[in-house]
């Protein structure tokens, strides 16, 4: 791919971390987040390609189990979910010029 800033055919640096917008979790336990993945020029760092991924993870079984355990004990405990790390995934199909690369989180 040709970089618009340095005007060279360059490789892409894909070692950067995905950027999450901060997750939300509803009362039923469904976690949602919007994540941005960026490939940048290996020479100058200009953003060449980007993808936005919407994540939805169903944690309702875990939330229900936690609520049941709190109800049995008679205590009112809070369930805390923390954003540890978003990990980028990559998969390629094909060979040569026809190679297609798929990115995910």
C-alpha positions, 0 to 999 in steps of 0.5 A, a space after each residue: 500500500 502506498 502511504 499518502 504522507 511519505 509517498 512510498 510503498 510501505 508495510 503496515 505496523 499492526 502491533 498497536 493495541 485496539 482502542 476501546 471506548 469503555 464498556 457498558 453493562 446492562 441490568 441483565 448482564 449484557 456487556 457492550 463496547 465499541 473498539 477501533 483497530 488501526 493499521 499504521 504506516 511502518 515508516 511514518 506512523 500515518 493511519 492507513 486502515 481502520 476497522 470499528 468492531 462492536 462487541 456484545 458479550 452475554 454475561 447474564 448467567 454469571 450475573 444471575 449466579 452472583 445474584 442467587 449467591 448474594 440472596 442465599 447469603 442475605 448480603 447485598 454484594 456488588 458485582 464489579 467488571 473491570 476492563 483488563 486488556 483488549 487483545 487484537 486477533 489476526 487471520 489470513 486466507 489465500 496466498 500471494 496477491 490474493 491474500 485476505 487478512 481479517 482482524 478482530 478483538 
